[in-house]
Amino acid sequence: MAASGLSGTEKKVAFSLASVFGLRMMGLFMIMPVFALYGQHLSGFSPLWIGIAIGAYGLTQALLQIPMGILSDKIGRKPVILGGLVLFAIGSLIAANADSIYGVVFGRAVQGMGAIAAAVLALAADLTRDEQRTKVMAIIGICIGFSFALALLVGPIVAQHLGLSGLFILTAALAVLGMVIVQALVPNPIYQAPRGDTVAAPARLRRMLADPQLFRLDAGIFILHLVLTAVFVALPLDLVDAGLVKEKHWMLYFPAFIGAFFLMVPLIIIGVKKKNTKATFQIALVIMMLALAGMALFSHSLTALSIAILLFFTGFNYLEASLPSLIAKFCPVGEKGSAMGVYSTSQFLGAFCGGMLGGGAYQLLGAQGVFELALGLMLLWLLLTLGMANPVMLKSYTLAAQVADKSQAQVMATRLSQLPGVAEAIVVLEEKVAYLKVDEYFDLRQARAVLGSPN
C-alpha cells in the first residue's frame, strides 16, 4: 500500500469522482466573472436579472440536493449521477441557445436540477474504507477549490473568443466528459456505506436545524455564498470602470485566487498550533470584511481593488475549506449525512439569494451598495460566531458491529463509551455499525473487540 494509506482503487475513486465534481462545479462557476460583461446583448438584460441568472442554479440545487441523495439510496449512486449530468448538459444547451436573459435563467435552473453532490460524496464513501474516507473527501474538496480557480481563468478567456453561447456549450461538453469518467473510471460499489455517514435522513433534519452550533455554520455557509454571488454581480463592472478591460480580468482573478491559497496557510498553522479554530475563523471573517470595505471605498482604484480581491479570496478560501470539517466535528455522532445535507442546501440557497440581492442592490444602489450589503452580512456572521464553541479535535470512526438485537446494541454502546479516548458512541442495529468520536487516547483494537469486528 502507498505511503498515503490509500489503496490503488481508493486513489482511482478519489481522483475520478473529484474530476466529475470539479468539472461540474467549473461549469457552474465560469459564468460568474463574465456574465455581467458578456450578456449585455440579451433581451431583458438588467442588473437584477444578471444576479438571478448567476444564482438561479442555487435554488433548484437547494430544493433537490437532499431528495437526489435519498434517491441514490434507492436506485443507486451512478444512475443519479449520470442523470444529474444529463440535466446539467441540457440546461447548458438551453442557456447557450437563449436570446433573452430569461432563457439563460431557465437554463441555469435546469443545470441546478442535476444536484449530484450528495450522490457523489455517498459513492465516494461506498468505495472507500472508513479510515481513508477523510483523505478521499479532502481530495474532492481540493479539486472543487481548484475548479473555482480554473473557472476564473477559463471563463473570461472562453467568453472573449467564443462568446457567452460558446461558454455554455463548453459547460455541456464538460458534463459529457463527466459522464464518460463515471462510466469508464469509477468502480461499481459492492456495498453501501452506512446511511448516517452519507445521505440525509429526513426525520433528522429538524434536529440539525435546531442545533445552535450547526445553525451557526449553516447560516455561515449561506452568507458566504450569498456574498460571493452578490460580489460577482458588481465586481466585473467595477473593474471595467477602474480601467481593466474585460479581456484581461482573468489576469487579476486567477493569480489572486492562487495567491490567496498561500496566504491562508498561516491561518491554518495558527489554528492548529494554538488549538483555537474559533479565533482563526473570526480572523478570516475580518479579512473578508476588510476586503469588502476596500471594494466599497476604493472602487475606482485598480490597485486597491486588486488588493481587496486578494484579501477576499484569502478569507473565502479559509472559510470554505474549514466549514465542512467544523460540521463534521459539531454534528451528532452517526448523523454526518443529515448535517451535510442541511449544510449543502444552505450553501446553494445562499448562492440563489446572493444573485437576487446582489442584482437588486446593484440596480438600486450601484456597486458600492452591493459591497456595503455584503459587508453588513459578514458583520452579522461575525456576531453569530461569538457564541460558537471552540471545537475539540476529535476523529470519527464507523465500525462494523456484530449486533443481533436492540439490548445488545445498548450494551455495546455503553461499553464503547467507557473505553479510554471515546467521547461519543452509538450503535445502530439496523445498519449494524457503530459510530464513534474519539481523541488521541483511543485504541481501535479495544473498540473492535467490543464490537466483535475483525482486527
FIPANU-686041 format. One record per residue (C-alpha): x, y, z. Coordinates in steps of 0.001 Angstrom, whole numbers, always signed. Each point is the difference from the previous one (the first is absolute). Example, Ala and Ser with C-alpha at 12.3 -4.5 7.8 and 13.67 -1.06 7.14 Angstrom:
<nodes>
- +12300|-4500|+7800
- +1370|+3440|-660
</nodes>
This chain:
<nodes>
- +0|+0|+0
- +1159|+3530|-761
- +1362|+2197|+2697
- -3152|+2099|-85
- -1986|-3031|+1209
- -2305|+88|-3016
- -265|-3182|-2034
- +221|+121|-3782
- -3783|-270|-272
- -526|+2767|+2550
- +2360|+2303|-1902
- -1920|-737|-3183
- -3283|+728|+1776
- +1318|+3222|+1547
- +1389|+1529|-3172
- -2766|-1155|-2357
- -2823|+1249|+2233
- +1937|+3183|+771
- +276|+561|-3768
- -3740|-505|-484
- -813|+2361|+2853
- +2580|+2535|-1159
- -1126|+10|-3652
- -3576|+651|+1040
- +882|+2739|+2469
- +2304|+1603|-2565
- -2940|+95|-2413
- -2139|+1733|+2624
- +2702|+2493|+1020
- +1284|+1083|-3437
- -2945|+2312|-552
- +615|+1974|+3219
- +2868|+2289|-1097
- -1335|+588|-3538
- -3791|+88|-159
- -410|+3652|+996
- +2463|+921|-2773
- -884|-2372|-2839
- -3759|-383|+483
- -944|+3583|-800
- -1310|-950|-3464
- -2771|-2152|+1495
- -3513|+1427|-20
- -1269|+807|+3486
- +3542|+618|+1256
- +115|+1916|+3295
- +2097|-129|+3192
- -2784|-1855|+1839
- -213|-2670|-2692
- +3796|-289|-93
- -130|-1070|+3625
- -2937|-2343|-528
- +1738|-1675|-2941
- +3252|-464|+1926
- -1745|-1412|+3063
- -2960|-1868|-1571
- +1727|-3365|+230
- +144|+393|+3778
- -3777|-134|+463
- -516|-3285|-1842
- +3152|-1434|+1594
- -1301|+926|+3452
- -3410|-1548|-660
- +1305|-3248|-1515
- +3275|-606|+1867
- -1469|-2150|+2785
- -2651|-1773|-2168
- +2662|-990|-2571
- +2181|-1403|+2773
- -2900|-2054|+1337
- -822|-1166|-3545
- +3590|-1227|-364
- -631|-2268|+2987
- -2973|-1554|-1818
- +1127|-328|-3634
- +3781|+204|+346
- +2634|+2726|-22
- +1124|-231|-3606
- -3466|+342|-1613
- -649|+3145|+2043
- +3413|+1472|-854
- -379|-757|-3717
- -3551|+1353|-43
- +1144|+3158|+1770
- +2780|+543|-2538
- -2502|-458|-2853
- -2207|+2689|+1548
- +3043|+2242|+405
- +886|-417|-3689
- -3595|+702|-1076
- -116|+3148|+2129
- +3299|+1153|-1491
- -1325|-423|-3549
- -3216|+1848|+873
- +2074|+2925|+1286
- +2328|-157|-3031
- -2915|+407|-2404
- -1866|+2650|+1981
- -451|+3459|-1518
- -1476|+1482|+3165
- +1229|+108|+3551
- -3121|-1901|+1047
- +1109|-2940|-2130
- +3396|+53|+1703
- -1699|+30|+3405
- -2072|-3036|-1015
- +3094|-1801|-1273
- +1886|+737|+3229
- -2941|-1319|+2038
- +43|-3235|-2032
- +3765|-246|+584
- -668|+139|+3723
- -2577|-2797|-225
- +2928|-2345|-557
- +709|+109|+3740
- +2560|-2797|+271
- +2192|+1167|+2883
- -1572|-2296|+2604
- +71|-3005|-2350
- +3663|+605|-939
- +1085|+255|+3633
- -2087|-3046|+928
- +1602|-2009|-2814
- +3432|+1092|+1218
- -938|-1273|+3452
- -1298|-3298|-1434
- +3289|-659|-1783
- +2453|+896|+2778
- +939|-1392|+3387
- -1025|+2014|+3026
- +3563|+770|+1057
- +815|+1393|-3480
- -3313|+1765|-678
- +1143|+3354|+1383
- +2949|+70|-2424
- -2253|-751|-2968
- -2445|+2744|+1025
- +2939|+2405|+388
- +1171|-759|-3553
- -3511|+732|-1286
- -91|+3234|+1998
- +3365|+1134|-1376
- -1182|-725|-3528
- -3113|+2148|+538
- +2207|+2885|+1112
- +2274|-476|-2993
- -3011|-113|-2341
- -1085|+3416|+1284
- +3465|+1416|-656
- +34|-1550|-3465
- -3462|+1412|-722
- +1304|+3507|+727
- +2756|-617|-2563
- -1907|-1895|-2702
- -3329|+1854|+189
- +1286|+3410|-1180
- +2267|-1555|-2661
- -2779|-2153|-1482
- -2520|+2848|+131
- +2466|+2286|-1784
- +493|-2409|-2917
- -3287|-1937|-175
- -2476|+2291|+1707
- -2556|-914|+2625
- -1565|-2676|-2196
- +3359|-1711|-458
- +537|+71|+3756
- -3228|-1900|+612
- +794|-2489|-2763
- +3312|-661|+1763
- -1848|-660|+3272
- -2175|-2553|-1826
- +3155|-1662|-1337
- +1434|-129|+3534
- -3165|-1796|+1161
- +394|-2581|-2780
- +3639|-494|+1013
- -1202|-542|+3577
- -2378|-2721|-1211
- +2843|-1754|-1814
- +2133|+84|+3163
- -2844|-1439|+2116
- -571|-2853|-2445
- +3625|-764|-861
- +1982|+680|+3164
- -2229|-105|+3087
- -333|-3541|+1389
- -3412|-1451|+752
- -633|-229|+3757
- -662|-3415|+1466
- -1409|+1432|+3231
- -1342|+3261|+1366
- +1674|+1956|+2758
- -2161|+450|+3106
- -2787|+2493|-623
- +965|+2224|+2912
- +3324|+784|-1687
- -1365|+891|-3416
- -3628|+860|-774
- -2337|+2282|+1942
- -2804|-1647|+1985
- -3136|+2205|-205
- -1032|-835|+3576
- +3265|+1481|+1306
- +8|+3260|-1938
- -1990|+1972|+2583
- +2463|-1033|+2677
- +2879|+1254|-2154
- -1725|+3363|-442
- -667|+304|+3736
- +3616|-638|+1027
- +1464|+3452|+852
- +3572|-855|-1075
- -1087|-1549|-3300
- -2396|+2885|-609
- +2897|+2475|+226
- +1935|-1981|-2596
- -3004|-417|-2317
- -731|+3726|+273
- +3684|+625|-692
- +166|-1985|-3235
- -3273|+1644|-1077
- +1514|+3459|+533
- +3357|-964|-1535
- -1514|-1098|-3310
- -2532|+2813|+42
- +2870|+2468|+276
- +2077|-1783|-2667
- -2836|+58|-2543
- -1021|+3587|+813
- +3576|+1254|-309
- +374|-1518|-3468
- -3091|+1855|-1184
- +1761|+3319|+668
- +3748|-672|-25
- +521|-648|-3746
- -1757|+3269|-864
- +2021|+1849|+2650
- +3263|-1316|-1438
- -929|+1290|-3453
- -810|+3410|+1500
- +3400|-67|+1761
- +1759|-461|-3335
- +477|-3789|-379
- -1437|-1137|-3321
- -2199|-3086|+248
- +2382|-2111|-2102
- +2661|+305|+2729
- -2093|-754|+3091
- +1373|-3533|+200
- +3488|+1498|+434
- -1205|+1400|+3313
- -2397|-2704|+1253
- +2151|-3058|-513
- +3243|+1234|+1635
- -2037|+1491|+2856
- -1764|-3296|+651
- +3233|-2001|-108
- +1817|+2568|+2149
- -2823|-205|+2516
- +661|-3739|+431
- +3502|+811|+1224
- -1168|+2864|+2201
- -2535|-2189|+1794
- +2736|-2465|+1063
- +1029|+2163|+2994
- -3634|-21|+1162
- -46|-3789|-99
- +3336|-249|+1848
- -1139|+2445|+2685
- -3258|-1874|+505
- +1761|-3350|+379
- +2832|+1234|+2229
- -2209|+2083|+2280
- -2819|-2583|-124
- -2351|+2925|-436
- -1978|-533|-3185
- -2602|+2543|+1101
- +2519|+2866|+141
- +1491|-730|-3437
- -3510|-407|-1380
- -838|+3494|+1265
- +3266|+1401|-1411
- -1014|-1330|-3430
- -3363|+1737|+351
- +1715|+3282|+849
- +2292|-392|-3034
- -3040|-375|-2264
- -1634|+3024|+1638
- +3113|+2096|-647
- -66|-1146|-3634
- -3644|+994|-416
- +625|+3354|+1672
- +2871|+580|-2436
- -2247|-844|-2959
- -2637|+2435|+1235
- +2381|+2879|+794
- +2513|-243|-2863
- -2078|-1227|-2917
- +1841|+2212|-2520
- +3510|-1108|+983
- +1170|-3113|-1817
- +2859|-473|+2492
- -2353|+162|+2982
- -2465|-2369|-1681
- +2811|-2459|-743
- +1066|-42|+3660
- -3631|-322|+1080
- -540|-2982|-2326
- +3102|-1730|+1394
- -1248|+528|+3567
- -3521|-1088|-958
- +1186|-3319|-1400
- +2354|-564|+2963
- -2880|+188|+2447
- -2358|-1841|-2338
- +2402|-2914|-593
- +587|-505|+3715
- -3692|+127|+898
- -1068|-2200|-2915
- +2611|-2617|+969
- -637|+42|+3749
- -3815|+11|+121
- -563|-3642|-1099
- +2515|-1292|+2567
- -1708|+2054|+2709
- -3354|-1511|-993
- +1528|-3467|+449
- +1397|+968|+3428
- -3228|+1529|+1349
- -2599|-2377|-1469
- -1400|-2785|+2211
- +1772|-3297|-431
- -1441|-2073|-2840
- -1836|+2936|-1581
- +2632|+1481|-2301
- -2132|-688|-3100
- -2948|+1979|+1360
- +2229|+2826|+1260
- +1740|+293|-3380
- -3371|-102|-1777
- -1198|+3091|+1854
- +3411|+1625|-506
- +4|-573|-3780
- -3579|+1231|-325
- +930|+3168|+1897
- +3021|+502|-2279
- -1971|-174|-3237
- -2888|+2040|+1376
- +2558|+2669|+908
- +1217|+94|-3612
- -3554|+568|-1236
- -764|+2714|+2553
- +3358|+1635|-733
- -916|+337|-3653
- -3394|+1492|+862
- +1290|+2408|+2647
- +3153|+915|-1919
- -1908|+750|-3187
- -2694|+1948|+1830
- +2516|+1980|+2059
- +2070|+843|-3087
- -3083|+1206|-1844
- -1087|+2228|+2907
- +3282|+996|+1668
- +2821|-796|-2409
- +3146|-2032|+671
- +750|+1791|+3257
- -3408|-1020|+1321
- +689|-3656|-846
- +3313|+32|+1858
- -1512|+1788|+3007
- -2852|-2527|+148
- +2536|-2841|-138
- +2058|+1675|+2731
- -3066|+250|+2236
- -763|-3693|-454
- +3587|-952|+835
- -257|+2108|+3166
- -3171|-1898|+909
- +1880|-3281|-480
- +2846|+1251|+2187
- -2508|+784|+2760
- -1484|-3497|-358
- +3434|-1545|+594
- +271|+1635|+3437
- -2051|-2855|+1424
- +1844|-2656|-2005
- +1779|-2685|+2009
- +3646|-742|-726
- -119|-3513|-1485
- +1899|-2793|+1686
- +2378|-1861|-2314
- -1729|-3369|-336
- +121|-2708|-2651
- -3038|-1899|-1251
- -213|-3744|-567
- -2687|-2179|-1532
- +511|-3644|+991
- -1868|-3192|-822
- -1915|-1390|+2975
- -956|-3635|+508
- -3310|+904|+1649
- -3162|-2120|+56
- -2597|+2003|+1948
- -718|+3346|+1633
- +1101|-990|+3507
- +3362|-1219|-1302
- +411|+3270|-1905
- -599|+1958|+3215
- +2541|-2101|+1887
- +2582|+489|-2743
- -584|+3752|-32
- +465|+165|+3780
- +3215|-2016|-103
- +1368|+2093|-2863
- -754|+3215|+1901
- +2064|-1281|+2925
- +3122|-637|-2109
- +2914|+2460|+403
- -109|+2763|-2608
- -3637|-497|-1069
- -1920|+3290|+146
- -3222|-1243|-1574
- -1290|-3367|-1214
- -3169|-1362|-1513
- -827|-3455|-1382
- -2677|-168|-2723
- -1657|-3413|-167
- -1578|+522|-3449
- +3338|+903|-1597
- +2077|-2371|+2169
- +2597|+2713|+556
- +1405|+2036|+2850
- +722|+3712|-373
- +2719|+1387|+2261
- +1675|+3345|+681
- +3358|-479|+1683
- +3156|+1834|+1121
- +3683|-960|-192
- -279|-2485|+2880
- -2401|-2243|-1905
- +1056|-3589|-709
- -1708|-1379|-3103
- +716|-3610|+981
- -1953|+362|+3246
- -3026|+1361|-1864
- +86|-2809|-2546
- +190|-2541|+2801
- -3191|+1432|+1513
- -1756|-56|-3373
- +1135|-3479|-970
- +1665|+1447|-3132
- +3149|-1477|-1545
- +3270|+1793|+828
</nodes>
